[in-house]
Amino acid sequence: MSVQELTVVLVKGGREKIRYPAARVADDGDRVSVRAPWAAEGVRDFGFVRFEPGDVFVEHFWRTRWYAVKEVWTGDGVLKGWYCDVTRPAVVRDGEITVEDLDLDLWVSADGASVLRLDEDEFAESGLAATDPEAAAEAVRALDTLDEQARTPAGLPGLLS
């Protein structure tokens, strides 16, 4: 694996959910950004957005923040929006970025008109509040931070500048 390539590993519930190759775009010591094609099989239609073969994700992971922000682009360069995962801070080592998904998500449409909080029911059912109350509190704060930022004039790109 070359210096510019990384493997992204998403863990959920203590198990590896998905692993995919990505090209490093930047790394400032806290935030590492990568570019990767849609890594899952086929089309994933959420109703508010479709992820499909040919889509490109520019993903931003932080070593100190409890979320990841993923810019979602069509293959021909049209921004669909931002999919945000609430995660534990990323661990970057040995050519891998590992993040633990904490169930909470946020979708922001490209025009900023639609901001959707997702999977709060899954988060409640995960039991994290009972097993790790500090992590659960960080996760809720992270979702609130993303939601608030998405509703500012700068939107989510404000986090990335």
ROBA-321293 format. One line per field, with one value per residue: residue number from 1; residue in three letters; x, y, z of N, C-alpha, C, O, CB in turn. Coordinates in steps of 0.001 Angstrom, whole numbers, always signed. Glycine has a CB too. Example, Ala and Ser with C-alpha at 12.3 -4.5 7.8 and 13.67 -1.06 7.14 Angstrom:
drenvex: (1/2)
balum: (ALA/SER)
nu: (+13190/+12850)
nv: (-5690/-2250)
nw: (+7800/+7080)
cau: (+12300/+13670)
cav: (-4500/-1060)
caw: (+7800/+7140)
cu: (+13200/+12900)
cv: (-3300/+30)
cw: (+7800/+7870)
ou: (+14236/+13409)
ov: (-3319/+1138)
ow: (+8465/+8039)
cbu: (+11308/+14084)
cbv: (-4473/-598)
cbw: (+9046/+5725)
***
This chain:
drenvex: (1/2/3/4/5/6/7/8/9/10/11/12/13/14/15/16/17/18/19/20/21/22/23/24/25/26/27/28/29/30/31/32/33/34/35/36/37/38/39/40/41/42/43/44/45/46/47/48/49/50/51/52/53/54/55/56/57/58/59/60/61/62/63/64/65/66/67/68/69/70/71/72/73/74/75/76/77/78/79/80/81/82/83/84/85/86/87/88/89/90/91/92/93/94/95/96/97/98/99/100/101/102/103/104/105/106/107/108/109/110/111/112/113/114/115/116/117/118/119/120/121/122/123/124/125/126/127/128/129/130/131/132/133/134/135/136/137/138/139/140/141/142/143/144/145/146/147/148/149/150/151/152/153/154/155/156/157/158/159/160/161)
balum: (MET/SER/VAL/GLN/GLU/LEU/THR/VAL/VAL/LEU/VAL/LYS/GLY/GLY/ARG/GLU/LYS/ILE/ARG/TYR/PRO/ALA/ALA/ARG/VAL/ALA/ASP/ASP/GLY/ASP/ARG/VAL/SER/VAL/ARG/ALA/PRO/TRP/ALA/ALA/GLU/GLY/VAL/ARG/ASP/PHE/GLY/PHE/VAL/ARG/PHE/GLU/PRO/GLY/ASP/VAL/PHE/VAL/GLU/HIS/PHE/TRP/ARG/THR/ARG/TRP/TYR/ALA/VAL/LYS/GLU/VAL/TRP/THR/GLY/ASP/GLY/VAL/LEU/LYS/GLY/TRP/TYR/CYS/ASP/VAL/THR/ARG/PRO/ALA/VAL/VAL/ARG/ASP/GLY/GLU/ILE/THR/VAL/GLU/ASP/LEU/ASP/LEU/ASP/LEU/TRP/VAL/SER/ALA/ASP/GLY/ALA/SER/VAL/LEU/ARG/LEU/ASP/GLU/ASP/GLU/PHE/ALA/GLU/SER/GLY/LEU/ALA/ALA/THR/ASP/PRO/GLU/ALA/ALA/ALA/GLU/ALA/VAL/ARG/ALA/LEU/ASP/THR/LEU/ASP/GLU/GLN/ALA/ARG/THR/PRO/ALA/GLY/LEU/PRO/GLY/LEU/LEU/SER)
nu: (+849/+644/+1955/-24/-2408/-5058/-6831/-10170/-11913/-14898/-16452/-19022/-20972/-18935/-18071/-16609/-17990/-17722/-15080/-12860/-10874/-9184/-8114/-5698/-6329/-5697/-3964/-3848/-2867/-4851/-7351/-8046/-8440/-10041/-10582/-12979/-14571/-18102/-18611/-20203/-22300/-24242/-27207/-28172/-30975/-32190/-34444/-34380/-31972/-29941/-27401/-25072/-23434/-20588/-20824/-18929/-17136/-15926/-14316/-14114/-12324/-11795/-9306/-9842/-12501/-15959/-17209/-17692/-17522/-18969/-18697/-20858/-20775/-21909/-20822/-20207/-19533/-21454/-22597/-24282/-24812/-24167/-23260/-23275/-21627/-21942/-19338/-16828/-13735/-11468/-9068/-5934/-3620/-961/-1651/-4407/-7654/-9655/-12920/-15511/-18818/-21520/-24240/-25887/-26778/-26545/-28075/-27474/-28747/-27445/-28152/-28606/-31141/-32464/-32152/-31581/-31987/-30923/-31589/-31922/-33519/-32271/-29903/-30848/-31770/-29382/-28184/-25990/-26043/-26379/-24224/-21924/-21977/-20568/-19537/-21968/-23037/-21139/-21657/-24284/-23820/-22129/-23863/-25682/-23948/-23207/-25744/-26443/-24337/-24887/-27108/-26249/-25190/-22718/-22849/-22164/-19747/-18335/-17145/-15111/-13311)
nv: (-1174/+2150/+5328/+7240/+5886/+4635/+2467/+2455/+1630/+735/+286/-1260/-1816/-3346/-4953/-5374/-3467/-2491/-2275/-432/+781/+3944/+7125/+9230/+12626/+14822/+15568/+16998/+16438/+16385/+16310/+13983/+13577/+11812/+10319/+8366/+5843/+5004/+2435/+268/-2486/-2158/-46/+2249/+3401/+5931/+7379/+10158/+10580/+8950/+6590/+5401/+3201/+4731/+7109/+9423/+9810/+12256/+12121/+13133/+12741/+13028/+13047/+13973/+14627/+13686/+12744/+12135/+13637/+13369/+14236/+13900/+13067/+12987/+10836/+12508/+14889/+16450/+17850/+16019/+16182/+16166/+13524/+12717/+10940/+10035/+9244/+7548/+9278/+9169/+6601/+6551/+4623/+2545/+2540/+2519/+3913/+3860/+3863/+4013/+3540/+5215/+5074/+7440/+9817/+12419/+14070/+16399/+18270/+19263/+21905/+22855/+23090/+20937/+19317/+16536/+14633/+11457/+8029/+8143/+6507/+3999/+4575/+5005/+2429/+1055/+926/+2303/+4510/+3375/+1549/+3019/+5893/+8336/+8285/+8176/+10675/+12326/+11584/+12535/+15266/+15671/+15185/+17270/+19456/+19159/+19444/+22068/+23491/+22897/+24436/+27030/+30025/+29387/+26667/+23101/+23108/+25030/+23710/+22474/+24223)
nw: (+0/-903/+323/-30/+27/+2022/+4239/+5079/+7947/+9251/+12251/+14064/+16857/+17977/+15934/+12704/+10186/+7566/+5167/+3216/+448/+253/-989/+337/+911/+2472/+5556/+8549/+10997/+12901/+11523/+9019/+5618/+3036/-198/-1774/-3754/-3835/-1649/-977/-2051/-4983/-5134/-2639/-1350/+492/+545/+949/-258/-2717/-2722/-4975/-7386/-8795/-7435/-5471/-2512/-373/+2453/+5826/+8687/+12180/+14685/+17172/+17406/+17692/+15367/+11814/+8639/+5543/+2287/-383/-3693/-7091/-9763/-11869/-10703/-9262/-6303/-3880/-1179/+2384/+4432/+7701/+10176/+13519/+15546/+17491/+18179/+15401/+14781/+13533/+12017/+10914/+8174/+8199/+8818/+11493/+12639/+15050/+14689/+16126/+15804/+15559/+13059/+10555/+7876/+5340/+2789/-435/-1013/+1486/+2472/+3549/+6542/+8278/+11150/+12000/+12860/+15640/+17179/+16903/+18231/+20854/+21388/+21362/+23823/+24718/+26412/+28903/+29114/+28543/+29569/+29309/+26681/+25323/+25962/+24703/+22065/+21643/+22012/+19817/+17629/+18043/+17685/+14968/+13776/+14567/+13302/+10622/+10200/+10178/+8401/+7144/+7009/+6798/+5287/+6675/+8796/+7534/+6517)
cau: (+0/+1460/+1759/-1241/-3585/-5439/-8020/-11137/-12571/-16020/-16817/-20306/-21310/-17772/-17745/-16305/-19166/-17245/-13673/-12700/-9686/-9403/-6900/-5518/-6387/-4987/-3869/-3233/-2515/-6114/-8317/-7534/-9461/-9802/-11534/-13256/-15821/-19148/-17975/-21157/-22841/-25479/-27803/-28779/-31940/-32669/-35638/-33946/-30784/-29530/-25982/-25061/-22147/-20151/-20739/-17618/-17224/-14758/-14629/-13268/-12298/-10981/-8739/-10287/-13940/-16820/-17991/-17055/-18364/-18734/-19288/-21320/-20779/-22178/-19618/-19879/-19142/-22535/-22706/-25588/-24964/-23220/-23731/-22420/-21700/-21424/-18396/-15732/-12633/-10794/-7727/-5204/-2329/-626/-2350/-5849/-8459/-10703/-13912/-16609/-20109/-22349/-25626/-26493/-26349/-27185/-28002/-27691/-28802/-26448/-28603/-28748/-32551/-32918/-31253/-32312/-31363/-31252/-31237/-31949/-34129/-31223/-28983/-31505/-31821/-28030/-27805/-24740/-26245/-26203/-22919/-20851/-22700/-19726/-19529/-23313/-23153/-20313/-22348/-25406/-23218/-21621/-25003/-26178/-22966/-23366/-27049/-26333/-23446/-25565/-28144/-25629/-24937/-21547/-23204/-21120/-18425/-17657/-16318/-14055/-12381)
cav: (+0/+3357/+6316/+7997/+5039/+4196/+1629/+2931/+520/+1175/-712/-975/-2873/-4181/-5773/-4639/-3346/-2357/-1906/-43/+1590/+5374/+7899/+10351/+13949/+15731/+15168/+18111/+15974/+16136/+15851/+13301/+13553/+10807/+10245/+6954/+5567/+4320/+1155/-822/-3113/-1658/+1241/+2381/+4491/+6307/+8190/+11551/+10545/+7626/+6331/+4424/+3047/+5944/+8201/+9621/+10369/+12896/+11860/+13850/+12084/+13754/+12276/+14572/+14915/+12509/+12609/+12154/+14321/+12785/+14932/+12892/+13620/+12075/+10556/+13624/+16082/+17240/+17594/+15574/+16675/+15701/+12496/+12807/+9831/+10260/+8152/+7864/+9864/+8225/+6100/+6444/+3960/+1402/+2600/+2389/+4826/+3065/+4644/+3244/+4171/+5245/+5005/+8720/+10360/+13645/+14309/+17780/+18342/+20157/+23299/+23188/+23249/+19765/+18828/+15429/+13832/+10075/+6862/+8391/+5328/+2972/+4995/+4727/+971/+483/+744/+3002/+5402/+2578/+886/+4017/+7163/+9440/+8210/+8529/+12136/+12891/+11326/+13471/+16596/+15709/+15337/+18639/+20354/+19050/+20000/+23524/+24003/+22762/+25463/+28351/+30444/+28699/+25263/+22115/+23497/+25821/+22801/+21911/+25254)
caw: (+0/-991/+1375/-289/+166/+3354/+4310/+6061/+8626/+10067/+13249/+14701/+17812/+18232/+14761/+11480/+9315/+6191/+4981/+1817/+157/+18/-1277/+1264/+308/+3377/+6960/+9278/+12332/+13591/+10515/+7837/+4578/+2008/-1314/-2049/-4464/-3070/-1363/-759/-3262/-5555/-4788/-1303/-1440/+1814/+379/+827/-1116/-3205/-2932/-6048/-8055/-9476/-6463/-4855/-1174/+228/+3857/+6770/+9995/+13149/+15790/+18434/+17375/+17754/+14144/+10498/+7664/+4226/+1147/-1334/-5046/-8200/-10541/-12761/-9958/-8663/-4868/-3397/+188/+3398/+5354/+8887/+11120/+14859/+15800/+18405/+17399/+14501/+15081/+12268/+12222/+10058/+6899/+8368/+9622/+12121/+13375/+15615/+14436/+17324/+15349/+15213/+11773/+10096/+6444/+4924/+1334/-1030/-929/+2897/+2820/+4283/+7582/+8888/+12204/+11657/+13676/+17089/+17787/+16985/+19287/+22137/+21544/+21443/+25224/+25020/+27563/+30119/+29166/+28468/+29583/+28825/+25218/+24867/+26079/+23621/+20810/+21553/+21790/+18440/+16730/+18229/+17057/+13515/+13434/+14704/+12250/+9336/+10102/+10119/+7004/+6591/+6851/+7099/+4776/+7698/+9598/+6715/+6046)
cu: (+895/+1110/+425/-2522/-3798/-6611/-8908/-11857/-13654/-16448/-18153/-20651/-20176/-17350/-17472/-17536/-18758/-15792/-13512/-11459/-10083/-8062/-6836/-5516/-5568/-4944/-3129/-2821/-3734/-7136/-7571/-8699/-9053/-10878/-11709/-14531/-16822/-18718/-18951/-21636/-24112/-25898/-28362/-29663/-32513/-33987/-35292/-32681/-30541/-28005/-25921/-23675/-21827/-20069/-19341/-17831/-15884/-15063/-13602/-13432/-11392/-10511/-9261/-11793/-14731/-17738/-17073/-18042/-17975/-19468/-19636/-21504/-21224/-20857/-19231/-19749/-20239/-22652/-24128/-25858/-23897/-23906/-22756/-22681/-21185/-20613/-17506/-14639/-11890/-9420/-7052/-3844/-2201/-1454/-3855/-6422/-9589/-11618/-15015/-17890/-20970/-23835/-26251/-25912/-27099/-27000/-28293/-27656/-27824/-26852/-28808/-30187/-33085/-31827/-32039/-31466/-31857/-30843/-31191/-32590/-33107/-30244/-29584/-31508/-30444/-27589/-26541/-24883/-26048/-24794/-21746/-21482/-21872/-19689/-20893/-23507/-22337/-21018/-23505/-24891/-22730/-22766/-25572/-25252/-23110/-24663/-26999/-25475/-24136/-26579/-27579/-25427/-23746/-21853/-22063/-19776/-17634/-16782/-15052/-13029/-11321)
cv: (+1239/+4314/+7048/+7163/+4641/+3235/+2201/+1712/+1101/+23/-293/-2135/-3834/-5053/-4892/-4659/-3284/-1903/-1574/+817/+3038/+6037/+9078/+11657/+14925/+15118/+16271/+17727/+15727/+15576/+15171/+13187/+12570/+10909/+8772/+6821/+4920/+2873/-8/-1373/-2397/-276/+1174/+3610/+4761/+7078/+9658/+11687/+9100/+7605/+5219/+4305/+4293/+7140/+8227/+10305/+11013/+12917/+12518/+13210/+12895/+12811/+12766/+14851/+13622/+12412/+12551/+12821/+13817/+13594/+13865/+13564/+12563/+11852/+11688/+14958/+16966/+16845/+17184/+16136/+16089/+14673/+12483/+11613/+10312/+9012/+8513/+8522/+8787/+7823/+5867/+5826/+2784/+1366/+2449/+3551/+3983/+3996/+3715/+4047/+4070/+5435/+6336/+9251/+11650/+13726/+15776/+17806/+19389/+21620/+23754/+23294/+22093/+19313/+17775/+14722/+12399/+9111/+7133/+7212/+4202/+3293/+4674/+3226/+338/+225/+1478/+3909/+4660/+2014/+1859/+5408/+8343/+9451/+8600/+10042/+12824/+12737/+12310/+14884/+16731/+15910/+16758/+19650/+20349/+19704/+21537/+24118/+23973/+23885/+26888/+28754/+29711/+27213/+24336/+22455/+24369/+24984/+22395/+22956/+25565)
cw: (+0/+139/+1198/-139/+1608/+3215/+5400/+6618/+9530/+10954/+13861/+15618/+18060/+17056/+13556/+10573/+7854/+6215/+3504/+1638/-123/-250/-313/+467/+1139/+4770/+7690/+10699/+13204/+12605/+9372/+6853/+3495/+939/-1642/-2873/-3505/-2898/-1182/-2110/-3701/-5086/-3372/-1349/-52/+1746/+168/-16/-1535/-3310/-3953/-6670/-8876/-8547/-5847/-3511/-820/+1715/+4761/+8144/+10920/+14246/+17139/+18480/+17242/+16532/+12935/+9547/+6280/+3165/+122/-2696/-6034/-8930/-11479/-12020/-9403/-7190/-4523/-2010/+1084/+4280/+6516/+9793/+12464/+15205/+16978/+17559/+16601/+15043/+13730/+12568/+11262/+8775/+6983/+9166/+10180/+12903/+13859/+15471/+15691/+17004/+14948/+13909/+11491/+8593/+6197/+3404/+824/-929/+519/+3364/+3676/+5250/+8357/+9936/+12002/+12766/+15174/+17823/+17936/+18107/+20656/+22429/+21727/+22875/+25617/+26238/+28877/+30234/+29160/+28415/+29082/+27302/+24664/+24914/+24986/+22276/+20613/+21310/+20351/+17451/+16827/+17556/+15545/+13059/+13492/+13593/+10886/+9115/+10129/+8653/+6363/+6330/+7218/+6468/+5764/+8610/+8850/+6258/+7077)
ou: (+1805/+103/-193/-3619/-2846/-7290/-8454/-12348/-13366/-16764/-18379/-20624/-20409/-16383/-18037/-18057/-19362/-15341/-13963/-11038/-11157/-7017/-7801/-4797/-4836/-5765/-1930/-2470/-3667/-7710/-6602/-9795/-7891/-11936/-10739/-15466/-16433/-18487/-18536/-21395/-24962/-25072/-28947/-29166/-33228/-34576/-35861/-32347/-30881/-27400/-26620/-22838/-22692/-19334/-18673/-18606/-14834/-15951/-12398/-14533/-10347/-11229/-9142/-12300/-14234/-18905/-15883/-19250/-16804/-20698/-18804/-22284/-20953/-19895/-18064/-19842/-19984/-22788/-25077/-26984/-22872/-24992/-21558/-23827/-20120/-21116/-17454/-14618/-11710/-8722/-7532/-3021/-3175/-1902/-4518/-5776/-10397/-11167/-15401/-18029/-21135/-24596/-27094/-24708/-28133/-25906/-29230/-26660/-27424/-25993/-29146/-30432/-34042/-30720/-33036/-30360/-33055/-29887/-30496/-32240/-33071/-29808/-28897/-31280/-30345/-26714/-26055/-23938/-25599/-24221/-20688/-21523/-22426/-19798/-20972/-24085/-22796/-20984/-23675/-25453/-22896/-22652/-25901/-25723/-23132/-24679/-27460/-25840/-23993/-26874/-28344/-25490/-23768/-21182/-21106/-18741/-16407/-15787/-14049/-12000/-10458)
ov: (+1350/+4141/+7437/+7720/+4346/+3207/+2410/+868/+1860/-1068/+885/-3295/-5014/-5808/-3807/-5723/-3937/-1242/-2325/+1506/+3319/+5570/+9829/+11787/+15753/+14271/+16466/+18589/+14942/+14509/+15705/+12758/+12500/+11504/+8026/+7603/+4356/+2165/-1165/-780/-2069/+549/+170/+4735/+3931/+7394/+10315/+12790/+8159/+8492/+4213/+5192/+4837/+8088/+7201/+11254/+10386/+13635/+12473/+13147/+13389/+11905/+12062/+15276/+12610/+12042/+12860/+12598/+13839/+13638/+13020/+14506/+11377/+12594/+11821/+16025/+18132/+15667/+17906/+16521/+15586/+14914/+12265/+11318/+10925/+7889/+9669/+8342/+7659/+8615/+5094/+6412/+2141/+304/+2272/+4098/+3447/+4804/+2766/+5115/+2988/+5906/+6349/+9153/+11940/+13482/+16338/+17415/+20292/+22489/+24914/+23561/+22261/+18969/+18085/+14265/+12160/+9348/+6429/+6942/+3526/+2405/+4131/+2802/-795/-607/+1305/+4058/+5249/+1997/+1557/+6035/+9266/+10514/+9283/+10622/+13806/+13645/+12855/+15620/+17783/+16720/+17370/+20597/+21405/+20435/+22214/+25136/+24901/+24243/+27852/+27904/+29444/+26579/+24746/+22127/+24434/+25477/+22021/+22607/+26411)
ow: (+822/+826/+2189/-179/+2331/+2189/+6525/+5868/+10456/+10479/+14138/+15206/+18326/+17159/+13415/+10236/+7003/+7150/+2638/+2567/-657/+203/-168/-524/+598/+5122/+7486/+11505/+14150/+12823/+8832/+7212/+3093/+1146/-1772/-2703/-2482/-3879/-1233/-3162/-2873/-4697/-2965/-1383/+509/+2780/-703/-448/-817/-3912/-3831/-6507/-9563/-8822/-5723/-3394/-953/+2174/+4508/+8690/+10497/+14668/+18142/+19518/+16747/+16655/+12998/+9636/+5900/+3142/-205/-2837/-5845/-8733/-11846/-12628/-9099/-6863/-4830/-1694/+624/+4809/+6335/+10132/+12546/+15165/+17397/+16341/+17060/+15676/+12901/+13272/+10870/+8342/+5961/+10060/+9422/+13714/+13176/+16067/+16256/+17848/+14051/+13672/+12093/+8083/+6763/+2795/+1560/-776/+758/+4540/+4432/+4835/+9010/+9647/+11852/+13504/+15906/+18973/+18965/+18840/+21521/+23562/+22196/+23114/+26734/+27013/+29861/+31324/+29711/+27356/+28485/+26691/+23643/+23994/+24402/+21445/+19522/+20499/+19734/+16531/+15812/+16926/+14913/+12069/+12573/+13005/+10091/+7975/+10106/+7765/+5162/+5516/+7875/+7049/+5692/+9143/+9459/+5680/+6841)
cbu: (-966/+1269/+2919/-1181/-3459/-5803/-7659/-12149/-11544/-17202/-15702/-21432/-22499/-18042/-18885/-15064/-19984/-18124/-12679/-13940/-8909/-10121/-6879/-4192/-7846/-5669/-3141/-4191/-1611/-6647/-9174/-6926/-9681/-9772/-11036/-13379/-15567/-20552/-17145/-22369/-23127/-26552/-28917/-27685/-33074/-31620/-36545/-33708/-29527/-30197/-25228/-26084/-22148/-21079/-21823/-16669/-17611/-14477/-14685/-13625/-11802/-11768/-7213/-9537/-14283/-17656/-18985/-16661/-18214/-19185/-18311/-22656/-19389/-23289/-19811/-20938/-18328/-23900/-22291/-25665/-26352/-22678/-23836/-22665/-20887/-22588/-17539/-15195/-11647/-10644/-7766/-5051/-2175/-824/-1824/-6183/-8998/-10100/-14497/-16339/-20823/-21880/-26444/-26286/-26578/-26597/-28994/-26617/-30228/-26222/-29902/-28055/-33377/-33298/-30735/-32760/-31717/-30574/-29914/-32721/-35324/-30471/-28667/-32952/-32497/-27035/-27633/-24290/-27648/-27211/-22784/-19930/-23180/-18290/-19143/-24385/-22683/-18923/-22865/-26263/-22043/-20853/-26096/-26314/-21538/-23338/-28144/-25744/-22141/-26262/-29135/-24270/-24683/-20343/-23637/-21556/-18586/-18664/-17118/-14658/-13132)
cbv: (-3/+4044/+7320/+8579/+3802/+5406/+126/+3958/-343/+1672/-859/-745/-3633/-5044/-6758/-5250/-2103/-1357/-3070/+707/+1005/+6046/+8394/+10196/+14434/+17133/+13779/+19286/+16972/+17434/+17040/+11878/+14962/+9388/+11068/+6152/+4647/+4417/+1285/-332/-4615/-2598/+1629/+2495/+4153/+7135/+8038/+12147/+11137/+7295/+5948/+4795/+1795/+6255/+8047/+10467/+9276/+14368/+10351/+15372/+10595/+14930/+12355/+15857/+15875/+12539/+13769/+10693/+15881/+11308/+16026/+12221/+14155/+12645/+9302/+13746/+16884/+17015/+18838/+14037/+16343/+16885/+11076/+14136/+8600/+10534/+7850/+6566/+10603/+8841/+4768/+7848/+3482/+109/+1564/+1073/+6069/+1968/+5783/+2887/+3514/+6351/+4403/+9739/+9338/+14909/+13398/+18749/+18661/+19792/+23474/+24464/+23370/+18622/+20003/+14437/+14381/+9681/+6336/+9698/+4853/+2854/+6509/+5272/+355/+1405/-701/+3821/+6023/+1443/-56/+3771/+7452/+9324/+6790/+7822/+12611/+12204/+9881/+13424/+16837/+14411/+14293/+18964/+19949/+17577/+19450/+23891/+23178/+21406/+25292/+28360/+31953/+28835/+24994/+20753/+24244/+26561/+21552/+21236/+26523)
cbw: (+1225/-2353/+1383/-1675/-704/+4271/+4591/+5431/+9445/+9188/+14351/+13642/+17334/+19397/+14450/+10751/+9682/+5382/+5436/+1319/-1046/+1232/-2767/+2086/+179/+3414/+7130/+9329/+12999/+14253/+9978/+8194/+3981/+2619/-2580/-733/-5695/-3782/-141/+94/-3021/-5258/-5801/-152/-2455/+2528/+1584/+2205/-382/-4597/-1589/-7109/-8955/-10612/-5356/-5779/-137/-364/+4129/+6811/+9878/+13753/+15761/+18673/+16212/+19031/+14005/+10007/+7767/+4190/+544/-849/-5425/-9172/-11333/-13840/-10798/-9421/-4053/-3376/+734/+4251/+4662/+9652/+10617/+15917/+14542/+19162/+18333/+13100/+15967/+11565/+13693/+10823/+6014/+9052/+8781/+13046/+12492/+17101/+13221/+18243/+16407/+16343/+10636/+10810/+5661/+5540/+858/-2483/-1711/+3175/+1557/+3313/+8529/+7821/+13665/+10348/+13244/+17403/+16950/+15644/+19172/+22135/+20346/+20771/+25511/+23814/+27522/+30152/+28006/+27216/+30972/+29392/+24744/+25729/+27479/+23576/+20775/+22837/+22773/+18108/+17059/+19728/+17446/+13079/+14394/+16073/+12200/+9248/+11229/+10888/+6955/+7554/+5437/+6632/+3458/+8520/+9982/+5517/+5688)
***
